[in-house]
Amino acid sequence: MASSIDFLNYTLEQLSLLEDISYRKMMGEYIIYYRGMIMGGIYDDRFLVKPLRSAKEMMPDASYELPYEGAKEMLAVDDIENKGFLRDLFEAMYEELSEKG
């Protein structure tokens, strides 16, 4: 099942406190970028992010879900209504990814 454009637009609105958010459509789903780095995506109208240390610390009760069959598990973002939380999550993830080079 492909993700809806409505869910993409809702997710982008929730990420609106961040500058330099972009996305790329891929096989009916959407990859989400922050400052040019992949943070996660929208899969079957679910917002999933990479299971980085920072994301696990900020979402200790998040469920691991497969974006699609054969993929690595990602973390489901349940608190999508909280724009401040999403800003802090993406900034922490970006910092961690930047350190890894």
LINDA-V623046 format. One record per backbone hydrogen bond with DSSP energy under -0.5 kcal/mol. NH is the residue of the N-H (numbers start at 1). CO is the residue of the C=O. If there is no record, write none. Layout:
<<NH/CO> <NH/CO>>
//
This chain:
<<3/28> <8/4> <9/5> <10/6> <11/7> <12/8> <13/9> <14/10> <15/11> <16/13> <18/15> <22/33> <24/31> <26/29> <29/26> <30/42> <31/24> <32/40> <33/22> <34/37> <35/20> <37/34> <39/32> <40/32> <41/48> <42/30> <43/41> <43/46> <46/43> <48/41> <48/46> <49/75> <50/39> <52/50> <56/52> <57/53> <58/54> <59/55> <60/57> <62/59> <65/74> <67/72> <71/68> <74/65> <75/49> <76/63> <77/47> <78/76> <80/78> <82/79> <83/81> <86/82> <87/83> <88/84> <89/85> <90/86> <91/87> <92/88> <93/89> <94/90> <95/91> <96/92> <97/93> <98/94> <99/95> <100/96> <101/97> <101/98>>
//
